[in-house]
Each structure stands twice: as structure tokens, then as C-alpha cells.
Amino acid sequence: MISFSTSKQRRSIAAAVTIGAGLVLSFIVPASAQNYEGPHQVRVGAFFQGGGTTLDGTYTPNGGVPINGSGSFETHGAGITAGLEFLRYGGWTWGVEGDFGETRGAKAIVNSQPFSTDYFGSLRGRLGFYARPDLVLYGTAGLGFRGVRVVDVNGFAADKSVLGGVYGAGGEYHRGNTIFFAEYLHSDYSSRTLTPLSLSATTSTVVATAGDTYGVKGSSDSFRIGVKFKVGFDGYYDEVRDGLRK
């Protein structure tokens, strides 16, 4: 049987290291450099999220008739985010933002077998507007992925990333170099085929379990709250004075 614990531990360690590095940079860089002063902002941050995922599954036994199923379940997790934002005259702002994190949730979707999700990420564009000097409202859209895992009747597992479009909206409250934000994202993921694998006792090679396959696609809704920090920006640049925000 193949264990996936090592890869999950690596993702957890990578996320923790990235969050820690981002927080350290957010405090160190502003004090020693002014490279990013001007009508743009580099930001890093972290967030918690909750929501729900709906998966449509298809179980196809070796040489048999496909069996379909569907189910929804709650998910929760945390992640990191980083992006670049440009301010424009009249209070408009646009940029690009990416995120990555871990999430948890599972349910028996088809053939009484558990489907679960364990990580997610996206790369999105943003378009926003300063409703007032410290408040930004924005829309966002781009591409995303989510890790899906299925465990078959013999206890063997398969993991795949499902891909799709992501869109949503949010708001940011700026207080100095700190940004508090709330965001909603909806994602639709295309179909992928998962084949549970096992380790052959006779040949010590990885083989498909009895030729069974699982198809999966779905969607998710996520609600986030978090904090970001402006990197290399000490607030000296007067955005209001220069008409970049009201």
C-alpha cells in the first residue's frame, strides 16, 4: 500500500515556512528599503477559510457498468497569499494574486467509498475600487486547482488535482502597512480519472487495483478572512495626495 503522508507533511511544512518568511519580511523590509514606494504594492499574508465542496463521482469496476453518485460536504482550512497591486488615478486598482493552502473535508460519494479534499490553490487577476481611503472593494477571477483523494474498497488510495475556473469578490481594510480582508470564491473543477494503486506482493511493483477507476469533478465555495502586509512600503508615498485613491 502506498502512503501519501510524506507529501502532505511536506505541504504543511512548506506552508508554515512561507507564512513565517512572509511575516518576517513584512516587518524587516520596510525598515531597511524603499524599493516599492510608488503607485504599486507587494503584499503577503495568510488566511483561514471555510465553505463547502460538491463532488460528482463515477465508479467503474473492471469491465463493469459505471456507477454514478454525488455529494456535498463542509470544508475548512488555512492558506497563504501573495500578490502585486497597482493603483490608478480616480481610486481604481488592479493586480494579480496567488494563494495556496490545505483544507479538510470528506464524504462517501459513490460505491460507499470516501472522497476527500486536502489542498487548493489559485492564480487570479483583480480589479477594485477605493470606496474610501482605507477601504477597497474588488472582484477577482482566474484559474485554480484542488487536491482530491479517493480510497477504494481495499483501502488503496489515489490522489489527483482537479483544475478549473475561480471567481469571486472581497473587501480590504487598510491600516498602515496592514490589510485586513474578507473574500468569497467560487470554483468549478473539470473531470479527472483516479486509479487507486497498490504494491504487488509478488513483484514489488505498483499496480492498479483490479482495474477499477473513479471519475470525479465538482465545485467549491470558500469564505475567507485574513491579514496581509505591504512589503517594502512605509507609507511615505502619498497616494491620496497624488489622486491614486480618494
Residue frames as qw, qx, qy, qz and C-alpha x, y, z in Angstrom:
[[0.000, 0.887, 0.462, 0.000, 0.00, 0.00, 0.00],
 [0.415, 0.420, -0.010, 0.807, 1.32, 3.43, -0.92],
 [0.314, -0.683, -0.441, 0.491, 1.44, 6.10, 1.79],
 [0.265, 0.730, 0.227, 0.588, 0.73, 9.73, 0.93],
 [0.491, -0.812, -0.230, 0.219, 1.60, 11.08, 4.38],
 [0.597, -0.240, 0.137, 0.753, 5.07, 12.26, 3.32],
 [0.209, 0.418, 0.393, 0.792, 3.79, 14.58, 0.58],
 [0.314, -0.820, -0.392, -0.275, 1.14, 16.02, 2.91],
 [0.620, -0.634, -0.114, 0.448, 3.73, 16.65, 5.60],
 [0.487, 0.016, 0.245, 0.838, 5.89, 18.44, 3.06],
 [0.005, -0.652, -0.415, -0.634, 2.99, 20.68, 2.02],
 [0.499, -0.811, -0.304, 0.024, 2.33, 21.53, 5.67],
 [0.632, -0.423, 0.043, 0.648, 5.98, 22.36, 6.31],
 [0.354, 0.271, 0.355, 0.821, 6.20, 24.45, 3.11],
 [0.178, -0.783, -0.412, -0.430, 3.09, 26.41, 4.06],
 [0.581, -0.753, -0.191, 0.242, 4.36, 27.07, 7.58],
 [0.593, -0.210, 0.166, 0.759, 7.78, 28.19, 6.33],
 [0.212, 0.469, 0.411, 0.752, 6.25, 30.50, 3.71],
 [0.327, -0.847, -0.358, -0.217, 3.90, 32.12, 6.22],
 [0.638, -0.631, -0.065, 0.437, 6.74, 32.65, 8.65],
 [0.514, 0.012, 0.277, 0.812, 9.02, 34.11, 5.96],
 [0.052, 0.660, 0.437, 0.609, 6.29, 36.44, 4.76],
 [0.444, -0.855, -0.269, -0.010, 5.61, 37.75, 8.26],
 [0.640, -0.450, 0.076, 0.618, 9.31, 38.31, 8.90],
 [0.396, 0.251, 0.374, 0.800, 9.77, 40.14, 5.59],
 [0.089, -0.802, -0.452, -0.380, 6.75, 42.34, 6.23],
 [0.468, -0.865, -0.096, 0.151, 8.47, 43.77, 9.32],
 [0.657, -0.363, 0.263, 0.607, 12.13, 43.73, 8.23],
 [0.479, 0.367, 0.447, 0.661, 11.98, 45.05, 4.67],
 [0.006, 0.910, 0.313, 0.273, 10.01, 48.28, 5.33],
 [0.486, -0.836, 0.042, 0.250, 12.60, 49.36, 7.86],
 [0.560, -0.432, 0.448, 0.547, 15.59, 48.94, 5.54],
 [0.269, 0.061, 0.651, 0.707, 14.43, 49.53, 1.96],
 [0.362, 0.549, 0.263, -0.706, 12.11, 51.73, -0.02],
 [0.170, -0.115, 0.784, 0.586, 12.24, 49.81, -3.29],
 [0.037, 0.457, 0.848, 0.266, 8.47, 49.53, -3.64],
 [0.065, 0.585, 0.336, -0.736, 7.38, 53.05, -2.78],
 [0.133, 0.142, -0.514, -0.835, 5.10, 54.34, -5.50],
 [0.656, 0.078, 0.000, -0.750, 1.77, 53.51, -7.06],
 [0.792, 0.055, -0.573, -0.204, 2.08, 49.76, -6.50],
 [0.552, -0.540, 0.496, -0.398, 2.15, 47.39, -3.56],
 [0.539, 0.174, -0.824, 0.002, 3.72, 44.00, -2.93],
 [0.598, -0.418, 0.326, -0.601, 1.75, 42.08, -0.29],
 [0.445, 0.070, -0.891, 0.044, 1.98, 38.75, 1.52],
 [0.507, -0.314, 0.325, -0.734, -0.40, 37.29, 4.06],
 [0.107, -0.037, -0.990, 0.083, -2.31, 34.37, 5.49],
 [0.556, -0.146, -0.082, -0.814, -5.97, 33.44, 5.94],
 [0.313, 0.082, 0.910, -0.259, -8.45, 30.97, 7.34],
 [0.447, 0.081, -0.424, -0.784, -11.29, 29.69, 5.20],
 [0.408, 0.153, 0.849, -0.299, -14.44, 27.63, 5.44],
 [0.489, 0.313, -0.305, -0.755, -17.11, 26.59, 2.99],
 [0.803, 0.106, 0.532, -0.246, -18.38, 23.62, 1.09],
 [0.067, 0.389, -0.770, -0.501, -17.45, 21.30, -1.76],
 [0.828, 0.260, 0.288, -0.405, -19.73, 19.32, -4.07],
 [0.085, -0.416, 0.831, 0.360, -18.26, 16.33, -5.94],
 [0.865, 0.277, -0.017, -0.418, -19.78, 14.20, -8.69],
 [0.289, -0.477, 0.824, 0.101, -18.18, 10.76, -8.73],
 [0.852, 0.286, -0.247, -0.362, -18.24, 7.80, -11.09],
 [0.505, -0.421, 0.753, -0.016, -17.07, 4.33, -10.06],
 [0.765, 0.422, -0.347, -0.340, -16.23, 1.99, -12.94],
 [0.765, -0.345, 0.544, 0.002, -15.37, -1.58, -11.87],
 [0.138, -0.405, 0.771, 0.472, -13.02, -3.52, -14.13],
 [0.083, -0.088, -0.865, -0.486, -15.11, -4.37, -17.21],
 [0.005, -0.523, -0.803, 0.284, -18.31, -3.34, -15.44],
 [0.044, 0.772, 0.452, 0.445, -21.04, -0.72, -15.72],
 [0.191, 0.293, -0.293, 0.890, -20.23, 2.77, -14.30],
 [0.355, -0.677, -0.628, 0.147, -21.99, 3.77, -11.09],
 [0.150, 0.559, 0.002, 0.815, -22.64, 7.47, -10.51],
 [0.461, -0.650, -0.528, 0.294, -23.01, 9.41, -7.28],
 [0.157, 0.638, -0.031, 0.753, -22.87, 12.94, -5.89],
 [0.573, -0.629, -0.460, 0.251, -22.47, 14.56, -2.51],
 [0.088, 0.805, -0.128, 0.572, -21.69, 17.79, -0.67],
 [0.737, -0.431, -0.370, 0.367, -19.61, 18.27, 2.47],
 [0.183, -0.982, 0.053, 0.007, -18.18, 21.06, 4.58],
 [0.774, 0.245, -0.177, 0.556, -14.52, 22.04, 4.30],
 [0.287, -0.956, 0.058, 0.019, -12.22, 24.19, 6.40],
 [0.838, 0.078, 0.001, 0.540, -8.56, 25.11, 6.23],
 [0.218, -0.883, 0.086, 0.407, -5.92, 27.82, 6.00],
 [0.765, 0.423, 0.217, 0.434, -3.50, 29.17, 3.46],
 [0.364, -0.507, 0.114, 0.773, -1.06, 31.82, 2.34],
 [0.464, 0.804, 0.357, 0.101, -1.43, 34.54, -0.26],
 [0.393, -0.439, 0.221, 0.778, 0.87, 36.89, -2.18],
 [0.451, 0.721, 0.488, 0.200, 0.28, 39.45, -4.88],
 [0.310, -0.105, 0.143, 0.934, 1.14, 42.68, -6.66],
 [0.130, 0.799, 0.575, -0.121, -1.33, 45.56, -6.77],
 [0.307, 0.161, 0.209, 0.914, -1.22, 48.71, -8.93],
 [0.051, 0.690, 0.486, -0.534, -3.06, 51.90, -8.00],
 [0.292, 0.379, 0.488, 0.730, -4.53, 54.12, -10.72],
 [0.066, -0.041, 0.105, -0.991, -5.96, 57.63, -10.80],
 [0.557, -0.234, -0.269, -0.750, -9.51, 58.04, -9.58],
 [0.607, -0.332, 0.535, -0.484, -9.27, 55.31, -6.96],
 [0.939, 0.209, -0.164, -0.219, -9.08, 52.27, -9.27],
 [0.319, -0.595, 0.738, 0.002, -6.72, 49.42, -8.55],
 [0.928, 0.252, -0.176, -0.210, -5.77, 46.24, -10.39],
 [0.157, -0.646, 0.744, -0.065, -3.30, 43.43, -9.88],
 [0.762, 0.124, -0.618, -0.148, -2.56, 39.73, -9.66],
 [0.482, -0.505, 0.549, -0.459, -2.75, 37.43, -6.65],
 [0.659, 0.122, -0.735, -0.105, -1.99, 33.80, -5.89],
 [0.580, -0.481, 0.431, -0.496, -2.77, 31.54, -2.95],
 [0.626, 0.132, -0.768, -0.024, -2.09, 28.04, -1.68],
 [0.408, -0.410, 0.537, -0.614, -3.25, 26.13, 1.36],
 [0.171, -0.035, -0.984, 0.034, -4.62, 22.99, 2.96],
 [0.588, -0.158, 0.032, -0.793, -8.25, 22.12, 3.56],
 [0.070, -0.043, 0.981, -0.175, -10.12, 19.21, 5.11],
 [0.660, 0.174, 0.190, -0.706, -13.43, 17.55, 4.26],
 [0.066, 0.150, -0.954, -0.250, -14.68, 14.11, 3.18],
 [0.693, 0.139, 0.330, -0.626, -17.80, 12.14, 2.28],
 [0.448, 0.067, 0.869, 0.199, -18.80, 8.81, 0.72],
 [0.334, 0.429, -0.205, -0.814, -19.87, 9.90, -2.77],
 [0.787, 0.280, -0.342, -0.430, -20.20, 6.68, -4.79],
 [0.792, 0.109, -0.597, 0.059, -19.91, 2.94, -4.06],
 [0.702, -0.700, -0.135, -0.002, -19.76, 3.86, -0.35],
 [0.753, 0.042, -0.092, 0.650, -16.16, 4.99, -0.85],
 [0.247, -0.841, -0.171, 0.450, -14.83, 8.20, 0.76],
 [0.495, 0.608, 0.120, 0.609, -13.79, 11.11, -1.40],
 [0.436, -0.758, -0.190, 0.446, -11.85, 13.90, 0.30],
 [0.405, 0.823, -0.028, 0.396, -10.06, 17.15, -0.47],
 [0.755, -0.457, -0.146, 0.447, -6.73, 18.15, 1.06],
 [0.360, -0.391, 0.125, 0.838, -5.13, 21.15, -0.70],
 [0.374, 0.826, 0.420, 0.045, -6.05, 24.04, -3.00],
 [0.367, -0.390, 0.179, 0.826, -4.53, 26.96, -4.88],
 [0.427, 0.793, 0.428, 0.070, -5.29, 29.63, -7.45],
 [0.349, -0.175, 0.197, 0.899, -3.80, 32.41, -9.58],
 [0.158, 0.779, 0.607, 0.002, -6.19, 35.30, -10.19],
 [0.213, 0.355, 0.114, 0.903, -6.44, 38.80, -11.58],
 [0.166, -0.616, -0.598, 0.485, -8.08, 41.57, -9.54],
 [0.079, 0.471, 0.251, 0.842, -9.95, 44.79, -10.29],
 [0.339, -0.585, -0.629, 0.384, -11.02, 47.03, -7.44],
 [0.028, 0.716, 0.161, 0.679, -12.00, 50.49, -6.31],
 [0.257, -0.067, -0.570, 0.778, -11.26, 52.56, -3.20],
 [0.230, -0.732, -0.595, -0.239, -14.68, 53.30, -1.73],
 [0.290, -0.951, 0.071, -0.082, -12.79, 55.43, 0.79],
 [0.200, 0.785, -0.575, 0.117, -9.05, 55.88, 1.57],
 [0.245, -0.409, 0.847, -0.235, -8.89, 52.79, 3.79],
 [0.680, 0.182, 0.643, -0.302, -11.47, 50.52, 2.11],
 [0.198, 0.347, -0.697, -0.595, -11.11, 48.60, -1.17],
 [0.777, 0.231, 0.466, -0.354, -13.89, 46.61, -2.85],
 [0.115, 0.509, -0.716, -0.463, -12.82, 44.25, -5.64],
 [0.933, 0.204, 0.106, -0.277, -13.72, 41.42, -7.98],
 [0.197, -0.574, 0.771, 0.193, -11.35, 38.61, -8.91],
 [0.923, 0.284, 0.107, -0.237, -11.16, 35.76, -11.45],
 [0.109, 0.666, -0.723, -0.146, -8.60, 33.23, -12.67],
 [0.773, 0.136, -0.605, -0.135, -7.57, 29.59, -12.59],
 [0.487, -0.548, 0.534, -0.422, -7.49, 27.23, -9.62],
 [0.610, 0.135, -0.778, -0.058, -6.83, 23.65, -8.54],
 [0.646, -0.458, 0.350, -0.500, -7.86, 21.40, -5.68],
 [0.143, 0.304, -0.941, 0.035, -6.48, 18.08, -4.48],
 [0.827, -0.117, -0.005, -0.551, -8.97, 15.21, -4.42],
 [0.006, 0.343, -0.932, 0.120, -8.37, 11.78, -2.88],
 [0.846, -0.091, -0.154, -0.503, -10.38, 8.55, -3.08],
 [0.231, -0.367, 0.882, -0.184, -9.88, 5.33, -1.08],
 [0.621, 0.047, -0.609, -0.492, -11.20, 2.10, -2.67],
 [0.863, -0.352, -0.112, -0.346, -12.78, -0.95, -1.01],
 [0.892, 0.007, -0.310, 0.329, -9.35, -2.50, -0.42],
 [0.504, -0.785, -0.062, 0.355, -8.02, 0.59, 1.35],
 [0.576, 0.014, 0.296, 0.762, -5.81, 1.73, -1.51],
 [0.056, 0.826, 0.237, -0.508, -5.82, 5.43, -2.40],
 [0.517, 0.403, 0.367, 0.660, -5.44, 7.69, -5.41],
 [0.133, -0.732, -0.176, 0.645, -4.75, 11.45, -5.43],
 [0.431, 0.442, 0.437, 0.654, -5.24, 13.92, -8.27],
 [0.025, -0.399, -0.144, 0.905, -5.52, 17.69, -8.73],
 [0.318, 0.677, 0.643, 0.166, -8.72, 18.85, -10.40],
 [0.255, -0.119, 0.140, 0.949, -8.45, 22.10, -12.37],
 [0.102, 0.721, 0.659, 0.191, -10.93, 24.83, -13.21],
 [0.102, 0.594, 0.091, 0.793, -12.02, 28.44, -13.11],
 [0.368, -0.475, -0.569, 0.561, -12.27, 30.57, -9.97],
 [0.032, 0.534, 0.170, 0.827, -14.12, 33.86, -9.44],
 [0.428, -0.608, -0.598, 0.300, -15.37, 35.92, -6.54],
 [0.014, 0.800, 0.036, 0.599, -15.29, 39.23, -4.70],
 [0.647, -0.378, -0.457, 0.480, -13.99, 40.74, -1.49],
 [0.082, -0.950, -0.031, -0.300, -13.07, 43.76, 0.54],
 [0.686, 0.045, -0.350, 0.637, -9.90, 45.07, 2.19],
 [0.304, -0.945, -0.107, -0.061, -9.47, 47.44, 5.12],
 [0.635, 0.415, -0.266, 0.595, -6.08, 49.21, 5.10],
 [0.481, -0.877, -0.003, -0.014, -4.46, 50.33, 8.33],
 [0.264, -0.766, 0.535, 0.239, -0.89, 51.45, 7.72],
 [0.204, 0.447, -0.821, -0.292, 1.10, 48.54, 6.31],
 [0.238, 0.078, 0.947, -0.202, -1.52, 46.03, 7.43],
 [0.484, 0.013, -0.415, -0.770, -4.50, 44.91, 5.36],
 [0.409, 0.094, 0.826, -0.377, -7.43, 43.02, 6.87],
 [0.383, 0.176, -0.540, -0.729, -9.55, 41.27, 4.24],
 [0.607, 0.172, 0.699, -0.337, -12.61, 39.12, 3.69],
 [0.268, 0.374, -0.635, -0.620, -13.23, 37.23, 0.44],
 [0.792, 0.189, 0.493, -0.308, -15.65, 34.83, -1.24],
 [0.142, 0.444, -0.736, -0.491, -14.52, 32.50, -4.06],
 [0.866, 0.205, 0.326, -0.319, -16.46, 30.03, -6.21],
 [0.043, -0.490, 0.793, 0.361, -14.62, 27.32, -8.17],
 [0.899, 0.267, 0.108, -0.331, -15.75, 24.84, -10.85],
 [0.299, -0.526, 0.767, 0.213, -13.46, 21.88, -11.49],
 [0.674, 0.362, -0.468, -0.443, -13.26, 19.70, -14.59],
 [0.971, -0.142, 0.059, -0.181, -13.36, 15.90, -14.58],
 [0.115, 0.628, -0.769, 0.039, -10.34, 13.73, -13.71],
 [0.918, -0.051, -0.357, -0.164, -9.87, 9.96, -13.53],
 [0.305, -0.648, 0.633, -0.292, -8.36, 8.40, -10.40],
 [0.858, 0.105, -0.496, -0.083, -6.95, 4.88, -10.35],
 [0.648, -0.668, 0.328, -0.163, -6.18, 3.52, -6.85],
 [0.583, 0.528, -0.608, 0.108, -2.76, 1.87, -6.74],
 [0.832, -0.509, 0.197, -0.095, -1.34, -0.88, -4.58],
 [0.014, 0.674, -0.735, -0.071, 2.03, -2.57, -4.16],
 [0.879, 0.129, -0.396, -0.232, 2.17, -6.05, -5.66],
 [0.712, -0.563, 0.403, -0.117, 3.20, -8.62, -3.04],
 [0.929, 0.094, 0.296, 0.201, 4.81, -10.85, -5.66],
 [0.655, 0.497, 0.124, 0.556, 6.69, -8.40, -7.88],
 [0.398, -0.562, -0.204, 0.695, 7.06, -5.37, -5.53],
 [0.151, 0.153, 0.369, 0.904, 5.80, -3.08, -8.29],
 [0.297, 0.312, 0.336, -0.837, 2.97, -0.56, -8.28],
 [0.007, 0.229, 0.865, 0.446, -0.15, -1.91, -9.97],
 [0.435, -0.219, -0.129, -0.864, -3.75, -0.76, -10.50],
 [0.353, -0.020, 0.803, -0.480, -6.25, -2.29, -8.11],
 [0.446, 0.344, 0.824, -0.064, -8.29, -4.78, -10.16],
 [0.208, 0.285, 0.562, 0.748, -8.59, -2.23, -13.00],
 [0.088, -0.804, -0.575, 0.126, -11.16, -0.15, -11.10],
 [0.279, 0.234, 0.056, 0.930, -11.30, 3.59, -11.80],
 [0.089, -0.733, -0.539, 0.406, -13.02, 6.60, -10.23],
 [0.252, 0.503, 0.272, 0.780, -14.02, 9.75, -12.10],
 [0.273, -0.667, -0.474, 0.506, -14.52, 12.99, -10.19],
 [0.173, 0.428, 0.171, 0.871, -15.48, 16.61, -10.89],
 [0.319, -0.687, -0.608, 0.240, -17.20, 19.27, -8.84],
 [0.073, 0.748, 0.046, 0.658, -17.28, 22.76, -7.39],
 [0.517, -0.356, -0.528, 0.572, -16.48, 24.58, -4.17],
 [0.103, -0.869, -0.142, -0.463, -17.46, 27.75, -2.31],
 [0.645, -0.151, -0.404, 0.630, -14.99, 29.32, 0.09],
 [0.188, -0.937, -0.115, -0.271, -15.26, 32.19, 2.56],
 [0.706, 0.094, -0.306, 0.631, -12.00, 33.68, 3.82],
 [0.244, -0.965, 0.018, -0.096, -10.80, 36.11, 6.46],
 [0.844, -0.031, -0.060, 0.532, -7.17, 37.04, 6.83],
 [0.204, -0.914, 0.092, 0.339, -4.43, 39.62, 7.02],
 [0.756, 0.466, 0.068, 0.454, -1.83, 40.86, 4.52],
 [0.420, -0.732, 0.060, 0.533, 1.24, 43.02, 4.92],
 [0.501, 0.862, -0.066, 0.042, 2.67, 45.54, 2.45],
 [0.841, -0.212, 0.129, 0.481, 6.30, 44.56, 1.82],
 [0.509, 0.034, 0.189, 0.839, 8.90, 47.32, 1.36],
 [0.050, -0.643, -0.355, -0.677, 6.34, 50.10, 1.77],
 [0.318, -0.216, -0.581, 0.717, 6.47, 52.50, 4.75],
 [0.014, 0.797, 0.588, -0.139, 3.51, 54.70, 3.83],
 [0.254, -0.470, 0.084, 0.841, 5.65, 57.69, 2.80],
 [0.052, 0.147, 0.627, 0.764, 4.24, 57.76, -0.72],
 [0.299, 0.311, 0.419, -0.799, 1.10, 59.91, -0.56],
 [0.166, 0.274, 0.872, 0.370, -1.47, 58.01, -2.59],
 [0.077, 0.782, 0.575, -0.226, -4.32, 60.33, -1.63],
 [0.087, -0.732, 0.117, 0.665, -2.38, 63.48, -2.49],
 [0.060, -0.320, 0.690, 0.646, -1.47, 62.13, -5.94],
 [0.637, 0.222, -0.102, -0.732, -5.04, 61.10, -6.75],
 [0.316, 0.182, -0.917, -0.160, -4.41, 57.36, -6.70],
 [0.310, -0.461, -0.831, 0.041, -7.11, 56.91, -4.10],
 [0.204, -0.756, -0.243, -0.573, -9.66, 59.24, -2.59]]
